[in-house]
Amino acid sequence: MHLPLYRQEERLLGLGIEVSRQTLSRLYIASAETLRPLCLRMKELLIARGVIFTDDTPVDLQVKGTGKTVTGRMWVYVAGGAGPPWRVFEFTIDRSKKRPKEFLGTFKGYIHADAYKGYDDLFEQEGVLECACWMHVRRKFFEAVDAPVALRDEVLRAIRHLYRYEKFARTHPTGGDDLVLAVRREKIAPLIDGLFARTRRALLEDEVLPASAFAGAIGYMHNLGDALRTFLGDARLRPGNGPSERALRPLTIGRKNWLFAGSKGGGDATGILLSLVQTCRAMDINPFVYLEDVLRRINGHPAHRLDELLPGNWKQADSYYDCQRAPGPASTTTPPPALADPTPLP
């Protein structure tokens, strides 16, 4: 619910429950530490998937003893392709380019990301392929209001058609991966080639000013080059980085309420709890029910069966155990005698 601890303290006090903010903070961090093995397992499964969407957003971190804050970051990594939509959040004290590299480790596959230079070291590794975001490209052109109206409309229309073709292929009732790839090959790829050619001609023929925002948008798109075409060859990929941007929206709402992380440990705890809560929501699981059940069970749960407590598996296991639970002992209570028909009144 995005409630800072002081509001929780006041709410509990209003219910006659006196719990200090310091105690709530300790419980918050202790709960996250108890759940950390689940978050680490989700991370392993996410990295093994081979398709990841990632993004980050600033989160203020309080500097102990100074009353000041510095800017930390919360990163999100969303699993693409078939399988559970894992969402793993990680809090870091800065936006150093080593942070995503440390998180992903030996990852091999496709990474959907924006044009942040901090990802460049990742894409220089063998087996890691960049999938750039057309949403960011569109945003650049949309904000460039200093271009000729007809040219700007032409570019935005082409990007709009790109997404319309993609949506058609993915929602068609007889579709599938083959249809997605066919539509991309026959419709989207020529559209992208035409868009690159048209914007290049606009620069060469001085249709836009070299120092204009529109020229900057063209440069942004051309610098990404083939990374904007990566998605064409694999149906698991998407033309944009929308899944990770949407995964960050709940955090931006919460950040307006709780304002900052009180410590690095608090930021780490938020990352763990966000990972589980947002994965539950993506899988239509009630996070309150899930967390209450798992926190009761996890300390006594066999480590080699940890996967049973992951959000998707937990949902299946919950209904399975309900069905398979052994019946209780037969009741020994004597049933009440049947009521006799009332004696008719004279």
C-alpha positions in Angstrom: 0.0 0.0 0.0 3.1 2.3 -0.2 2.7 3.4 3.5 5.7 4.8 5.2 6.5 3.4 8.7 5.3 6.4 10.6 1.8 6.1 9.0 1.7 2.4 9.8 2.7 3.3 13.4 -0.2 5.7 13.7 -2.7 3.3 12.1 -1.7 0.6 14.6 -1.9 2.9 17.5 -5.4 3.9 16.4 -6.3 0.2 16.6 -4.9 0.0 20.1 -1.7 -1.7 19.1 1.4 0.2 20.3 4.4 -0.7 18.1 7.3 1.7 17.7 8.6 2.8 14.3 12.0 1.2 15.2 10.4 -2.1 15.8 8.5 -1.9 12.5 11.7 -1.1 10.7 13.4 -4.2 12.3 10.5 -6.4 11.4 10.5 -5.0 7.8 14.2 -5.9 7.3 13.9 -9.2 9.2 11.0 -10.3 7.0 12.9 -9.5 3.9 16.0 -11.4 5.1 13.8 -14.4 5.8 12.5 -14.2 2.2 15.9 -13.5 0.6 16.4 -17.2 -0.6 13.2 -17.0 -2.7 14.4 -13.7 -4.3 17.8 -15.3 -5.1 16.1 -18.3 -6.6 13.9 -16.1 -8.7 17.1 -14.3 -9.9 18.6 -17.6 -10.9 15.6 -18.6 -12.9 15.3 -15.1 -14.5 19.0 -15.2 -15.7 18.5 -18.7 -17.1 15.5 -17.5 -19.2 17.7 -15.8 -21.7 15.4 -12.8 -22.3 15.4 -9.9 -19.8 13.9 -6.4 -19.7 15.7 -4.0 -17.4 15.4 -0.4 -16.2 16.2 1.7 -13.2 14.8 4.7 -11.2 16.4 7.0 -8.6 15.7 6.3 -4.9 17.0 8.7 -2.2 19.2 7.1 0.5 19.6 8.7 3.9 23.1 9.3 5.1 23.3 8.3 8.7 24.0 11.1 11.1 23.9 13.9 8.6 20.2 14.4 7.9 21.0 14.5 4.2 20.3 12.1 1.3 22.2 10.8 -1.7 20.8 9.3 -4.8 20.7 5.6 -5.0 19.0 3.4 -7.6 16.4 0.7 -7.8 16.9 -1.6 -10.7 14.3 -4.0 -12.0 14.9 -7.1 -14.1 11.8 -8.7 -15.8 11.9 -12.1 -17.3 10.7 -12.3 -21.0 9.7 -15.3 -23.1 7.6 -18.2 -21.9 7.3 -18.9 -18.2 6.5 -17.1 -15.0 6.9 -13.3 -15.3 9.6 -12.9 -12.6 10.3 -9.4 -11.5 13.5 -9.0 -9.5 14.4 -5.6 -7.9 17.9 -4.6 -6.7 18.8 -1.6 -4.7 22.3 0.0 -5.2 23.9 3.1 -3.8 24.8 4.5 -7.2 24.2 4.0 -10.9 27.6 2.7 -11.8 27.9 0.6 -14.9 29.2 -2.3 -12.9 25.8 -2.7 -11.1 23.9 -4.5 -13.9 27.0 -6.4 -14.9 27.4 -7.7 -11.3 23.7 -8.6 -11.1 23.6 -10.5 -14.4 26.9 -12.3 -14.0 27.3 -15.0 -16.6 24.0 -14.2 -18.4 23.8 -15.1 -22.0 20.9 -13.9 -24.2 18.9 -10.8 -25.0 18.6 -7.7 -22.9 15.9 -5.1 -23.5 17.1 -1.7 -22.2 17.2 2.0 -22.9 20.3 3.7 -24.3 22.0 4.2 -20.9 25.7 4.0 -21.5 26.1 1.9 -18.3 24.8 -1.1 -20.2 27.5 -0.9 -22.9 29.9 -3.2 -21.1 27.2 -5.9 -21.0 26.7 -5.8 -24.7 30.5 -6.1 -25.3 30.4 -9.5 -23.7 30.1 -12.6 -26.0 26.6 -14.0 -26.1 24.8 -10.9 -24.8 22.7 -9.1 -27.4 21.2 -5.6 -27.1 17.5 -5.1 -27.9 16.9 -1.4 -28.0 13.6 0.3 -27.3 11.3 1.9 -29.9 9.3 3.5 -27.2 12.2 5.7 -26.3 12.8 6.5 -30.0 9.2 7.6 -30.4 9.5 9.7 -27.2 12.4 11.6 -28.7 10.6 12.4 -31.9 7.4 13.2 -30.1 9.2 15.8 -27.9 11.0 17.3 -30.9 8.4 20.0 -31.8 11.0 22.1 -33.7 10.7 19.9 -36.8 8.5 20.4 -39.9 5.1 19.2 -39.0 4.7 16.9 -42.0 8.0 15.2 -41.4 7.4 14.8 -37.7 4.0 13.3 -38.4 5.4 11.0 -41.0 8.0 9.6 -38.6 5.5 9.2 -35.7 3.0 7.5 -38.0 5.6 4.9 -39.1 6.4 4.0 -35.5 2.7 3.8 -34.7 2.3 1.4 -37.6 5.2 -0.7 -36.3 3.3 -1.2 -33.0 0.0 -1.9 -34.8 1.5 -4.6 -36.9 3.1 -6.1 -33.8 -0.2 -6.0 -31.9 -2.1 -7.6 -34.9 0.4 -10.5 -35.1 0.3 -11.2 -31.3 -3.5 -10.9 -30.9 -4.6 -12.7 -34.1 -6.7 -15.8 -33.1 -4.8 -18.0 -35.5 -1.4 -16.5 -34.8 1.6 -17.8 -33.0 5.4 -17.3 -33.3 5.3 -18.1 -37.0 2.8 -15.3 -37.7 4.7 -12.9 -35.5 7.9 -13.5 -37.5 6.2 -13.4 -40.8 4.6 -10.0 -40.1 7.9 -8.7 -38.9 9.6 -9.9 -42.0 7.1 -8.7 -44.5 5.8 -5.5 -42.9 7.8 -4.3 -39.9 11.3 -4.8 -41.3 10.7 -2.8 -44.6 8.9 -0.1 -42.5 12.0 0.3 -40.3 14.4 0.3 -43.3 12.2 3.1 -44.8 12.2 5.1 -41.6 16.0 5.0 -41.4 16.3 6.0 -45.0 13.8 8.8 -44.7 15.4 10.4 -41.6 18.9 10.1 -43.1 17.6 11.9 -46.2 16.1 14.6 -44.0 19.5 15.3 -42.6 21.4 15.2 -45.9 18.9 17.5 -47.6 18.7 20.0 -44.8 15.1 19.5 -44.0 15.9 19.9 -40.3 18.4 22.2 -38.5 21.5 20.3 -37.4 21.2 21.7 -33.9 17.5 21.0 -33.5 15.9 18.5 -31.1 14.5 16.6 -34.2 18.0 16.2 -35.5 19.0 14.9 -32.1 16.2 12.4 -32.2 17.4 11.2 -35.6 21.0 10.8 -34.2 19.6 8.9 -31.2 17.8 6.4 -33.5 20.7 6.0 -35.9 23.3 5.5 -33.1 21.2 2.5 -31.8 21.3 1.1 -35.4 20.9 -2.7 -35.5 19.9 -2.9 -31.8 16.5 -1.5 -32.9 16.2 -4.5 -35.3 17.3 -7.2 -32.9 13.7 -8.1 -32.0 12.8 -8.9 -35.6 14.4 -12.3 -35.5 13.0 -13.8 -32.3 9.3 -14.0 -31.4 10.2 -13.9 -27.6 11.4 -10.3 -28.0 9.5 -7.1 -28.1 10.0 -3.8 -30.0 10.0 -1.9 -26.7 11.1 -2.0 -23.1 7.6 -1.6 -21.7 7.5 -4.6 -19.3 10.3 -3.1 -17.1 9.0 0.4 -17.3 5.6 -0.8 -16.1 7.2 -2.8 -13.4 8.7 0.3 -11.9 5.5 2.3 -11.8 4.4 1.0 -8.3 7.8 2.0 -7.0 7.4 5.6 -8.3 4.0 5.8 -6.5 5.5 4.5 -3.3 8.5 6.8 -3.5 6.2 9.8 -3.3 4.9 8.6 0.1 8.0 7.2 1.9 10.4 9.6 0.2 13.7 7.8 1.0 15.4 4.6 2.2 16.6 5.0 5.7 19.7 2.7 5.2 21.3 0.4 2.6 19.6 -2.5 4.5 16.3 -0.8 4.2 16.8 -0.4 0.4 17.8 -4.0 0.1 14.7 -5.1 2.0 12.5 -3.0 -0.3 14.0 -4.7 -3.3 13.3 -8.2 -1.9 9.8 -7.4 -0.9 9.0 -5.6 -4.2 10.3 -8.6 -6.1 7.8 -11.0 -4.4 4.9 -8.6 -4.3 5.1 -7.4 -7.9 5.7 -11.0 -9.2 2.6 -12.0 -7.3 0.6 -9.2 -8.8 1.8 -10.1 -12.3 0.6 -13.6 -11.7 -2.8 -12.6 -10.2 -1.8 -13.9 -6.7 -2.9 -12.0 -3.6 0.4 -10.8 -2.1 -1.0 -10.5 1.4 -2.2 -14.1 1.4 1.1 -15.3 -0.2 3.4 -13.5 2.2 1.5 -14.5 5.3 1.6 -18.1 4.3 5.2 -18.2 3.1 6.5 -16.3 6.2 4.9 -19.0 8.4 6.3 -21.9 6.5 9.7 -20.9 5.0 11.9 -21.5 8.1 10.8 -25.1 8.4 10.6 -25.8 4.7 13.2 -28.1 3.2 15.9 -26.2 1.3 15.8 -28.6 -1.7 12.1 -27.9 -2.1 12.4 -24.1 -2.1 10.9 -23.8 -5.6 7.5 -24.9 -4.1 7.3 -21.6 -2.3 7.9 -19.4 -5.4 4.8 -17.4 -6.4 3.7 -19.5 -9.4 4.4 -22.9 -7.8 2.9 -21.8 -4.5 -0.3 -21.0 -6.2 -0.5 -24.5 -7.7 0.6 -26.2 -4.5 -2.0 -24.4 -2.5 -4.9 -25.8 -4.4 -3.2 -29.2 -4.7 -2.7 -29.5 -0.9 -6.3 -28.5 -0.4 -7.4 -31.3 -2.6 -5.0 -33.9 -1.3 -5.3 -33.1 2.4 -6.2 -36.3 4.3 -9.6 -36.2 5.8 -9.8 -35.7 9.5 -11.0 -38.3 12.0 -14.7 -39.3 11.7 -16.9 -37.4 14.1 -17.9 -39.4 17.3 -20.6 -36.9 18.2 -24.0 -38.6 18.2 -26.3 -36.7 15.7 -29.4 -35.2 17.3 -32.5 -37.2 16.9 -34.9 -36.3 14.1 -37.7 -34.0 15.2 -41.1 -35.7 15.3 -44.0 -34.3 13.6 -45.7 -31.8 15.9 -48.8 -33.1 17.7 -51.8 -31.6 16.0 -53.8 -29.2 18.2 -57.3 -30.3 19.2 
